Amino acid sequence: MSFPSLLRRRSLIVSVASAAVLTGCSSGPDSAGSGGSTSVSARARARAARDSRGLLRQYDAVLAVHPALAERLRALRAEVAAHAAAFEEGMASPTATGSPSRTASPSASPTVPADEKSALASLAAAERSLADQRARALLDVPGELARLLAGVAAAGAGHAYLLTKGDR
């Protein structure tokens, strides 16, 4: 199966998953009527942004060790960067702009396997783990953020598939 057909399949998976989640999450307003939901949303959004930035650092580390993977990882990395930006966009606090640089410390540099196949497998595992985490988290946040988490979780699951099943 060619890489473009895998991308089309991933888009279909994301569309179906997003539609299912949107149907399940559209019954209530975003505010959820409780004063605590805003802080829950803010914490969830900050964590999601931080996690996306961490995943982005993993992509960058793999690319630094395996530059031959640049073509294959370019689109996936760009989507992860877009996910981070989407989560950061909704963060209203003035400290939110400082969060990415604080989490991008050199001490948090990920370890990259020496061979390309293992490096791709480690990225796939990170994508899968984060997608699962986000799928669980969307149950605790109001509508719009739940939909964003669901869409990004579905994209992450698609990325994991492409990283392990895609042709070279």
Secondary structure as a PSIPRED ss2 file (coil, helix, strand):
# PSIPRED VFORMAT (PSIPRED V4.0)

   1 M C   1.000  0.000  0.000
   2 S C   1.000  0.000  0.000
   3 F H   0.000  1.000  0.000
   4 P H   0.000  1.000  0.000
   5 S H   0.000  1.000  0.000
   6 L H   0.000  1.000  0.000
   7 L H   0.000  1.000  0.000
   8 R H   0.000  1.000  0.000
   9 R H   0.000  1.000  0.000
  10 R H   0.000  1.000  0.000
  11 S H   0.000  1.000  0.000
  12 L H   0.000  1.000  0.000
  13 I H   0.000  1.000  0.000
  14 V H   0.000  1.000  0.000
  15 S H   0.000  1.000  0.000
  16 V H   0.000  1.000  0.000
  17 A H   0.000  1.000  0.000
  18 S H   0.000  1.000  0.000
  19 A H   0.000  1.000  0.000
  20 A H   0.000  1.000  0.000
  21 V H   0.000  1.000  0.000
  22 L H   0.000  1.000  0.000
  23 T H   0.000  1.000  0.000
  24 G H   0.000  1.000  0.000
  25 C H   0.000  1.000  0.000
  26 S C   1.000  0.000  0.000
  27 S C   1.000  0.000  0.000
  28 G C   1.000  0.000  0.000
  29 P C   1.000  0.000  0.000
  30 D C   1.000  0.000  0.000
  31 S C   1.000  0.000  0.000
  32 A C   1.000  0.000  0.000
  33 G C   1.000  0.000  0.000
  34 S C   1.000  0.000  0.000
  35 G C   1.000  0.000  0.000
  36 G H   0.000  1.000  0.000
  37 S H   0.000  1.000  0.000
  38 T H   0.000  1.000  0.000
  39 S H   0.000  1.000  0.000
  40 V H   0.000  1.000  0.000
  41 S H   0.000  1.000  0.000
  42 A H   0.000  1.000  0.000
  43 R H   0.000  1.000  0.000
  44 A H   0.000  1.000  0.000
  45 R H   0.000  1.000  0.000
  46 A H   0.000  1.000  0.000
  47 R H   0.000  1.000  0.000
  48 A H   0.000  1.000  0.000
  49 A H   0.000  1.000  0.000
  50 R H   0.000  1.000  0.000
  51 D H   0.000  1.000  0.000
  52 S H   0.000  1.000  0.000
  53 R H   0.000  1.000  0.000
  54 G H   0.000  1.000  0.000
  55 L H   0.000  1.000  0.000
  56 L H   0.000  1.000  0.000
  57 R H   0.000  1.000  0.000
  58 Q H   0.000  1.000  0.000
  59 Y H   0.000  1.000  0.000
  60 D H   0.000  1.000  0.000
  61 A H   0.000  1.000  0.000
  62 V H   0.000  1.000  0.000
  63 L H   0.000  1.000  0.000
  64 A H   0.000  1.000  0.000
  65 V H   0.000  1.000  0.000
  66 H C   1.000  0.000  0.000
  67 P H   0.000  1.000  0.000
  68 A H   0.000  1.000  0.000
  69 L H   0.000  1.000  0.000
  70 A H   0.000  1.000  0.000
  71 E H   0.000  1.000  0.000
  72 R H   0.000  1.000  0.000
  73 L H   0.000  1.000  0.000
  74 R H   0.000  1.000  0.000
  75 A H   0.000  1.000  0.000
  76 L H   0.000  1.000  0.000
  77 R H   0.000  1.000  0.000
  78 A H   0.000  1.000  0.000
  79 E H   0.000  1.000  0.000
  80 V H   0.000  1.000  0.000
  81 A H   0.000  1.000  0.000
  82 A H   0.000  1.000  0.000
  83 H H   0.000  1.000  0.000
  84 A H   0.000  1.000  0.000
  85 A H   0.000  1.000  0.000
  86 A H   0.000  1.000  0.000
  87 F H   0.000  1.000  0.000
  88 E H   0.000  1.000  0.000
  89 E H   0.000  1.000  0.000
  90 G C   1.000  0.000  0.000
  91 M C   1.000  0.000  0.000
  92 A C   1.000  0.000  0.000
  93 S C   1.000  0.000  0.000
  94 P H   0.000  1.000  0.000
  95 T H   0.000  1.000  0.000
  96 A H   0.000  1.000  0.000
  97 T H   0.000  1.000  0.000
  98 G H   0.000  1.000  0.000
  99 S H   0.000  1.000  0.000
 100 P H   0.000  1.000  0.000
 101 S H   0.000  1.000  0.000
 102 R H   0.000  1.000  0.000
 103 T H   0.000  1.000  0.000
 104 A C   1.000  0.000  0.000
 105 S C   1.000  0.000  0.000
 106 P H   0.000  1.000  0.000
 107 S H   0.000  1.000  0.000
 108 A H   0.000  1.000  0.000
 109 S C   1.000  0.000  0.000
 110 P C   1.000  0.000  0.000
 111 T C   1.000  0.000  0.000
 112 V C   1.000  0.000  0.000
 113 P C   1.000  0.000  0.000
 114 A C   1.000  0.000  0.000
 115 D C   1.000  0.000  0.000
 116 E H   0.000  1.000  0.000
 117 K H   0.000  1.000  0.000
 118 S H   0.000  1.000  0.000
 119 A H   0.000  1.000  0.000
 120 L H   0.000  1.000  0.000
 121 A H   0.000  1.000  0.000
 122 S H   0.000  1.000  0.000
 123 L H   0.000  1.000  0.000
 124 A H   0.000  1.000  0.000
 125 A H   0.000  1.000  0.000
 126 A H   0.000  1.000  0.000
 127 E H   0.000  1.000  0.000
 128 R H   0.000  1.000  0.000
 129 S H   0.000  1.000  0.000
 130 L H   0.000  1.000  0.000
 131 A H   0.000  1.000  0.000
 132 D H   0.000  1.000  0.000
 133 Q H   0.000  1.000  0.000
 134 R H   0.000  1.000  0.000
 135 A H   0.000  1.000  0.000
 136 R H   0.000  1.000  0.000
 137 A H   0.000  1.000  0.000
 138 L H   0.000  1.000  0.000
 139 L H   0.000  1.000  0.000
 140 D H   0.000  1.000  0.000
 141 V C   1.000  0.000  0.000
 142 P C   1.000  0.000  0.000
 143 G H   0.000  1.000  0.000
 144 E H   0.000  1.000  0.000
 145 L H   0.000  1.000  0.000
 146 A H   0.000  1.000  0.000
 147 R H   0.000  1.000  0.000
 148 L H   0.000  1.000  0.000
 149 L H   0.000  1.000  0.000
 150 A H   0.000  1.000  0.000
 151 G H   0.000  1.000  0.000
 152 V H   0.000  1.000  0.000
 153 A H   0.000  1.000  0.000
 154 A H   0.000  1.000  0.000
 155 A H   0.000  1.000  0.000
 156 G H   0.000  1.000  0.000
 157 A H   0.000  1.000  0.000
 158 G H   0.000  1.000  0.000
 159 H H   0.000  1.000  0.000
 160 A H   0.000  1.000  0.000
 161 Y H   0.000  1.000  0.000
 162 L H   0.000  1.000  0.000
 163 L H   0.000  1.000  0.000
 164 T H   0.000  1.000  0.000
 165 K H   0.000  1.000  0.000
 166 G C   1.000  0.000  0.000
 167 D C   1.000  0.000  0.000
 168 R C   1.000  0.000  0.000
